[in-house]
Amino acid sequence: MEKAKEKQPEVLLEGKELKKTFRTKEKETEALRGVDFCLYPGEVLGVVGESGSGKSTLLRVISGVEPPDGGTLIHKGKDYLGSAPRKTGEFLQILFQDAAGSFDPRMCMERSILECRRGKKDPERMREVLRMVGLTEDLLQRRPGQLSGGQCQRMAIARAIYSGAEILLCDEMTSSLDVSTQAQVMEIMRQLKEEGKLSAIFVAHDIALVASICDRIMVMKDGRCVEEGRTKEVIRCPQEAYTKELIESAGKQSME
């Protein structure tokens, strides 16, 4: 008797043939040239590539900040192409490189976090979220300028979790942090993943950083996905010369 095939989980988020061109008087730049991707529940998908590869544009298109020129975006089987950020914010949140800049400098942290749920206050949930990211309640009354870069990034993660979003879009979220703070933030992300509380697309130019947390890696170059696969497979047996260059520059042994 044939063994039953293992059921594949349903796709949480999906993009098909996504295209985006930026135009100026001098030139046109094709930032996305027919990019496909899929994200499964509880998975972290890494998107890696050099500056100008299209990885950050991909996140902006997924979030609704930038409308694509073509393609399809699907969340849990439903097309959401053309939805405004306010609508997409119900199921996804972006974590930016400049965490402090993502907060209103006039607001205390508590008010900024509450805004993501339209002011709905749940003190117990707030305490739980702060515990998850290793912060104390007294920091809620401070403004962004009164926190360190690492504290601001942790607050940004706390806000995203408190919002109830299913998906985090992480855009170079650790690149502006020092090495020790970067390690602390990455440890928080790993803990969330281990607890089954993280589905994310993690964008970075550092393939070693991506390999440390991601289940799959998608390599982008000149607006296209040139390679995609399970992290270990891509690191051990890269198929594209460009991927090999990224791995060699990072040091293959440090990623295995």
MOSUL-V704894 format. One line per field, one symbol per residue. phi: phi as a letter, one per 40 degrees, with the letter a starting at -180 (. if undefined). psi: psi as a letter, one per 30 degrees, with the letter a starting at -180 (. if undefined). A space follows every 50 residues. Layout:
phi: ???
psi: ???
This chain:
phi: .cccccccccccaabbfcbabbbbccabbccbbgcbaabbdgbbccbbic dgchcccdcccdcgcbcccahbbbbfgbcbdgccdcccccbabbbccccc ccbcccccddccccdcbfgcbbdcccccccccbgbbcccccccdccbcdc cccccccccccccgccbbbbbfcbccccdccdcccccccccccccgbbba bbcaccccccccbccbbbcbafgbccaaicdcccccbccbdccccccccc gdccbc
psi: kkkkkkkklkkekkkkhkkkkkkleelkjjekihkklkklkgkjkkjkll kgfgeeeeeeeeffekklflakkkjhfkkgkfkleeefffflkkjleiee ffkkffkleeeeeeefhhfjkieeeeeeeeeeghllffffgllefgllee eeeeeeeeeeeffgkfkkjjjhfffglleeeeeeeeeeeeeeeegggjkl jjklfjfeeefffkelkjkkkhgljfkkakeeeeeeikfkeeeeeeeeff jeeff.
